[in-house]
Amino acid sequence: MKKAFVFWVEAYFYNPNLLQKVLSFLLLPLSWLYCFIVFLFYKSKKPVDFGITIISIGNLTVGGSGKTPLVSALASAYADVAIILRGYGRVSRGLVVVKDKTQILCDVSMSGDEAMIYARKVPNAIVIVSEDRVVAIEKAKEIGAKLIFLDDAYSKHGIKKLDLLIDVKCSNNFCLPAGPYREKIWAGKKCVILEEGIDFERVVTLKDKCDKMSLVTAIARPSRLDTYLPDVVNKNYFEDHHSFVKEELQEILRRDEADSLLVTYKDFVKMESFGIPLSLLDLEIKVEKKVFTLINIYRNI
C-alpha cells in the first residue's frame, strides 16, 4: 500500500493524468495557505553566523534531484570538510557521527543510505546525520571541520550559508499539496541556481556488467534512470529509502531469471552485505570550475 501511494504521489506531481490535474487545482487554496505559512517562517528567521563557511545544496521540490552525487563531487575537492544531512531512512535518532576524519563508525541502518554514500565516496569528509542541523554544525566544528556542506537545507533560514539550488524541470509550479514545491525563492533570499548541462553534468559508469541484469532501485522518481540504462530483463521499483531484505532480492533474481541485480550506489550500500550478485550503475558528477569559484569567493567574504 505504501509503495503504491508513493508512486501515485510521484506521478501526481511530475506526470499527472487528467484526474490528478483536476485534484491539483482543487487543492490550490491549501497550497496558498501552505506557502503563506512557510513564507512567514522564512521572515521570522534571522541567519546566524556560526563562524564557519557553510554551503547548502538542495532543490525546491520534493523527490530526487541528484543532490547526493553533486555534494560528493563538491566536498571531494576540499580538506577539513564535513557533510551534514538529516539521514532519511535510518533506524537511529538524534545526532550520529557516521564517519570521522579517518573511519566509518556505524552501519547503513544507523546512518541511512545517503549518509553511507558520503562516507564511502568522500573519504576526506566528516559525515554527520542529525535532525537538528545547528547541533550537527557545532559537532562538526568540534571534530575539526573548516568547511561544511549541508545536504538539502534551503529551508534552514536561521543558518548563514550559501544556498546552491539544483534546477528541477517541472511543469507544475504549485506548492504542496497542489504541486511539488516545498518552498519558493522568497524575495530577499539569495541563492544560486545550478543547471545540468551548464553548471554540471552526470557521468554514468556500468560496473560488473552481466548478460541478464534486473534493475532494482529505491530512489525517488526512478524513471530518471532510463536515460542511462543498458538492456535489462525487468525493472523493479521500490519507494525511496526502502530497506531491502535479502529474501526479496533473491526472489527477484529467481523470478526474473537474472544473472545479477542492476542497482545504483544508493541501493548498493544497503545490499552489499547480502552476498548476492550485483551490477552497479555508478553516477558521478563533473562540476564546472565556475561553481568552485563561487564557493571560494563566498569562503573569502
C-alpha positions in Angstrom: 0.0 0.0 0.0 2.8 2.4 0.9 4.7 1.7 -2.3 1.6 2.3 -4.4 0.8 5.5 -2.7 4.4 6.8 -3.1 4.4 6.1 -6.8 0.9 7.7 -7.2 2.2 10.9 -5.5 5.3 11.0 -7.7 3.0 10.7 -10.8 0.6 13.3 -9.4 3.5 15.8 -9.0 5.6 15.2 -12.1 3.5 13.3 -14.7 -0.2 13.8 -13.7 -3.2 12.3 -15.6 -6.3 14.3 -16.1 -7.9 13.3 -12.8 -4.7 14.3 -10.9 -4.6 17.7 -12.7 -8.1 18.4 -11.5 -7.2 17.4 -8.0 -4.2 19.7 -8.1 -6.4 22.7 -9.0 -8.9 21.8 -6.3 -6.1 21.8 -3.7 -4.8 25.3 -4.7 -6.4 27.1 -1.7 -4.5 24.8 0.6 -1.3 25.5 -1.4 -1.7 29.2 -1.0 -2.2 28.8 2.8 0.9 26.5 2.9 3.0 29.0 1.0 1.9 31.8 3.3 2.8 29.9 6.4 6.2 28.9 5.0 6.9 32.5 4.0 6.1 33.7 7.5 8.5 31.1 8.9 11.2 32.4 6.5 10.5 36.0 7.5 10.7 35.1 11.2 14.3 33.8 10.9 17.5 35.8 11.1 20.5 33.9 9.7 23.0 33.1 12.5 26.8 33.1 11.7 28.4 30.0 13.1 31.9 31.2 12.4 32.5 28.6 9.7 31.7 28.6 5.9 28.5 26.7 5.2 27.3 25.6 1.8 23.8 24.2 1.3 23.0 22.1 -1.8 19.3 21.4 -2.3 16.3 21.8 -4.5 12.9 23.3 -4.0 10.7 20.3 -4.9 10.0 17.0 -3.3 11.7 14.0 -4.8 15.1 13.3 -6.1 17.3 15.8 -7.9 20.8 14.4 -7.8 21.9 16.2 -4.6 24.0 13.4 -3.3 26.4 13.0 -6.2 26.7 16.8 -6.5 27.5 17.2 -2.8 30.0 14.3 -3.1 31.8 16.0 -6.1 32.0 19.4 -4.3 33.1 18.0 -0.9 35.8 15.8 -2.5 37.6 19.0 -3.6 38.3 20.3 -0.1 40.2 19.3 3.0 38.8 19.5 6.6 35.3 19.3 5.2 32.1 18.0 6.8 28.8 16.8 5.3 25.7 17.1 7.4 22.3 15.7 6.5 19.1 14.6 8.2 19.6 10.9 7.5 16.3 9.8 6.0 15.5 6.0 6.3 17.8 5.4 9.3 16.7 3.5 12.4 18.6 5.8 14.7 17.5 9.2 16.1 19.4 12.3 17.1 23.0 13.1 16.2 25.1 10.3 14.8 28.7 10.7 13.6 28.7 8.3 10.7 32.4 9.0 9.8 35.1 11.0 11.5 38.3 12.1 9.6 39.6 8.5 9.4 36.9 5.8 9.6 33.3 4.8 9.3 31.8 4.5 12.7 28.4 2.8 12.1 26.5 0.7 9.6 24.0 1.8 7.0 20.9 1.1 9.2 22.2 3.7 11.6 23.3 6.2 9.0 20.7 6.0 6.3 21.6 5.3 2.7 22.7 8.8 1.6 25.0 9.3 4.5 26.7 6.0 3.9 27.3 7.0 0.3 29.1 10.1 1.5 31.1 8.1 4.0 32.2 5.7 1.2 32.6 8.1 -1.7 34.1 11.1 0.1 36.9 9.6 2.3 38.2 13.0 3.3 34.9 14.1 4.8 33.4 14.0 8.3 29.8 12.8 7.9 27.1 13.6 10.4 23.4 12.9 10.5 21.1 14.9 12.7 17.5 16.2 12.6 19.0 19.4 14.3 21.4 20.9 11.8 22.6 23.5 14.4 23.7 20.8 16.8 25.4 19.0 13.9 27.3 22.1 12.9 28.7 22.6 16.3 29.7 18.9 16.4 31.5 19.2 13.0 33.4 22.2 14.3 34.4 20.3 17.4 35.8 17.4 15.3 37.8 19.8 13.2 35.8 20.8 10.1 36.7 24.1 8.4 34.0 23.9 5.7 30.5 22.4 6.0 28.2 21.1 3.2 24.5 20.8 4.2 22.5 18.3 2.2 19.0 19.8 1.5 19.0 22.7 3.8 17.5 25.6 1.8 14.6 25.8 4.4 17.1 26.2 7.3 16.7 30.0 7.1 18.2 30.5 10.6 21.7 29.4 9.3 24.0 31.8 7.5 25.0 29.9 4.4 25.4 30.0 0.6 22.4 28.3 -1.0 23.0 26.3 -4.2 19.8 25.0 -5.7 19.6 22.3 -8.4 17.1 23.4 -11.1 14.5 20.6 -11.4 12.4 20.9 -14.5 8.7 20.7 -13.6 5.6 21.8 -15.4 3.6 22.1 -12.1 4.8 25.2 -10.3 2.4 25.0 -7.3 3.4 24.5 -3.7 2.3 21.5 -1.7 -0.2 19.9 -1.7 -1.3 21.1 -5.2 2.3 20.7 -6.6 5.8 19.5 -5.7 7.3 22.8 -4.4 8.2 22.8 -0.7 9.2 26.4 -0.9 9.8 29.2 -3.4 12.7 31.5 -3.8 11.5 34.2 -1.5 12.1 37.9 -2.0 15.4 38.9 -0.4 16.6 35.2 -0.3 19.9 35.0 -2.1 20.7 31.7 -3.8 22.5 30.3 -6.9 20.6 28.1 -9.4 22.7 25.2 -10.8 21.5 23.7 -14.2 22.5 20.4 -15.5 24.4 20.7 -18.8 25.6 24.2 -17.8 27.0 24.0 -14.3 27.5 20.3 -14.0 27.0 17.1 -16.0 26.3 13.5 -15.0 28.7 10.7 -15.9 27.4 7.1 -15.5 29.7 4.0 -15.4 28.4 0.5 -15.5 30.4 -1.8 -13.3 30.3 -5.7 -13.1 28.0 -5.9 -16.1 26.2 -9.2 -16.7 24.3 -10.6 -19.7 21.0 -10.7 -17.9 20.5 -7.9 -15.3 17.3 -7.0 -13.5 17.0 -3.4 -12.3 16.2 -3.0 -8.6 16.2 0.5 -7.2 14.7 2.6 -4.3 15.2 6.1 -5.4 12.7 8.9 -5.9 11.3 9.1 -9.5 13.2 6.0 -10.7 12.3 6.8 -14.3 15.2 9.3 -14.2 17.5 6.3 -14.7 16.0 5.4 -18.1 18.5 7.7 -20.0 21.4 5.7 -18.6 20.1 2.2 -18.5 21.6 -0.7 -20.5 19.3 -3.6 -21.6 17.6 -5.1 -18.5 15.3 -8.1 -18.2 13.0 -6.2 -15.8 12.6 -3.0 -13.8 11.7 -3.4 -10.1 10.9 -0.1 -8.3 10.6 0.4 -4.6 9.8 3.6 -2.6 12.6 6.0 -1.8 14.9 4.8 1.0 13.3 1.3 1.1 15.1 -1.1 3.4 15.8 -4.2 1.4 15.9 -7.7 2.8 17.9 -10.5 1.3 15.0 -12.8 0.6 13.1 -10.3 -1.5 16.2 -9.7 -3.7 16.8 -13.4 -4.1 13.2 -13.8 -5.2 13.6 -11.1 -7.9 16.8 -12.8 -9.1 14.9 -16.1 -9.4 11.7 -14.7 -10.9 13.4 -12.6 -13.5 16.0 -15.3 -14.2 18.7 -12.7 -13.9 22.4 -13.1 -13.5 22.6 -10.0 -11.3 20.7 -7.1 -9.9 21.5 -3.7 -11.5 21.5 -1.1 -8.8 22.5 2.5 -8.1 25.1 3.3 -5.4 22.2 4.3 -3.1 20.9 0.8 -3.3 24.3 -0.9 -3.3 25.2 0.3 0.2 22.1 -1.5 1.5 22.7 -4.7 -0.4 26.4 -5.3 -0.5 26.4 -7.4 2.7 23.8 -9.9 1.3 26.3 -11.7 -0.9 24.1 -11.7 -4.0 25.4 -10.8 -7.5 25.2 -7.0 -8.1 25.9 -4.8 -11.1 26.4 -1.1 -10.3 25.1 1.9 -12.2 27.5 4.3 -10.7 26.7 8.0 -11.1 29.4 10.7 -10.8 29.1 14.5 -11.3 31.6 16.7 -13.2 31.3 20.2 -11.9 32.2 23.3 -13.8 35.1 25.4 -12.4 32.8 28.4 -12.0 30.9 26.6 -9.3 34.0 26.1 -7.2 34.9 29.7 -7.9 31.6 30.8 -6.4 32.2 28.7 -3.3 35.8 30.0 -2.9 34.6 33.6 -3.2 32.0 33.0 -0.6 34.6 31.5 1.7 36.7 34.6 1.5 34.0 37.2 2.0 
